[in-house]
Amino acid sequence: MAKSKSGAKSGGLPALDKSPSHLLHRALQLSLDIYADAFEAGGPTQRQYAVLAAVEAHEGLTQTDLVRITGIDRSTLADMAARMITKGLLERQRSASDARANAVSLTVAGRELLEEAKPKMAAADAKLLKLLSSNKREGLVNVLRDLIAAGEAAAAPPVEKAPKKPKAEKPAKVKKPKAEKAPKAEKAEKAPKAEKPKKEKKAKKAA
């Protein structure tokens, strides 16, 4: 029996079963197959569902906002939005926050289609997660969220820091001249002691 070459390396790249990008692609294929089985023909595509759900959650989104939230590239999303507007699922109007941008919102038909699709999407997600043991399901969702958040943070343009305000120069302290000490008063010379008068010797008594 031939040995598996899954652990071998080719061209300096990791084997496919160790490649995150390949594994995520395979997982996406699996997810799309389960989604297609749940919706059959005639339902919204997975991307269309993402757009409808995003617009419902954030009414009045611009197409730029939708690109950021759904991860669909700008040109593809523009074509999708145009087709969904033609089908009567979305409507477009000027953004209240940006006069240069167009905001999209759900029509009655778009809202009805989304409500019909929600239980099917929930069933597809449940079927996908049931492939894993119960103690791994929440971990998978959390890892995917973390990966997406890290990717968005890495792709975001760096925020320019406002230049720091120059510190105000402190006025130089003026040293006060030390007051000269007053010269010590010279001690007054002591007055010479008055000489005591010599005591006269008493005359010797006469013999």
C-alpha positions, 0 to 999 in steps of 0.5 A, spaced: 500 500 500 502 506 498 504 511 503 500 517 504 504 523 502 499 528 506 505 530 510 510 531 504 512 538 502 512 541 495 515 547 493 517 549 500 509 550 501 505 546 506 502 540 504 494 541 502 492 538 509 496 543 513 494 549 508 489 553 512 487 557 505 486 550 502 482 547 508 478 554 508 476 553 501 474 546 502 470 548 508 466 553 503 465 548 498 462 543 503 458 549 506 455 551 499 453 544 497 449 544 504 446 551 502 444 549 495 441 542 498 437 547 503 434 552 498 434 548 492 432 552 486 429 559 486 431 561 493 436 567 494 444 565 493 448 565 499 451 572 497 444 575 496 442 572 503 448 576 506 446 582 502 438 582 504 440 580 512 445 586 512 441 591 509 435 589 514 440 589 520 443 596 518 437 600 514 440 605 509 447 602 508 451 605 502 454 600 497 461 601 501 458 599 507 455 593 504 462 591 501 465 592 508 460 588 512 459 582 507 466 581 504 463 581 497 468 585 492 466 592 490 464 590 483 461 584 484 456 587 489 455 593 484 452 588 479 448 584 485 445 590 487 443 592 480 440 586 479 436 585 486 433 592 485 431 590 478 427 584 481 424 589 486 428 586 492 432 592 494 431 600 493 436 605 492 435 612 495 440 618 497 444 617 503 442 621 509 449 621 512 452 622 505 449 626 499 454 623 494 453 616 496 446 611 495 443 608 500 439 601 499 433 598 503 429 592 503 422 593 499 416 589 501 418 583 496 425 583 499 423 583 506 418 577 505 424 573 501 428 574 507 423 571 512 422 565 508 429 564 507 431 565 514 429 558 517 432 555 511 439 558 512 438 556 520 437 549 518 443 549 513 448 552 518 445 547 523 447 541 518 454 544 517 455 544 525 452 537 526 458 534 522 463 536 528 462 534 535 458 539 540 464 541 544 467 544 537 462 547 534 462 554 538 470 554 537 469 553 530 465 559 529 469 563 534 475 562 530 472 564 524 470 571 527 477 572 530 480 570 523 476 575 519 476 581 525 484 580 524 484 580 517 480 586 517 484 590 522 490 588 518 487 591 511 485 597 514 489 603 513 493 606 519 490 611 523 495 617 523 496 620 530 495 627 531 502 631 532 503 632 539 503 639 542 510 642 543 511 642 550 511 649 553 517 652 555 518 653 562 521 660 564 528 660 566 528 660 573 532 667 575 537 666 581 536 671 586 543 674 588 545 671 595 544 677 600 551 679 602 552 677 610 553 683 614 560 683 617 560 681 624 561 687 629 568 687 631 568 685 639 570 691 643 576 691 646 576 689 653 578 695 658 584 694 662 583 692 669 584 697 674 590 696 678 589 694 685 592 699 690 598 696 693 597 695 700 602 698 705 606 694 709 604 695 716 610 698 720 614 693 724 612 693 731 618 697 735 622 692 738 
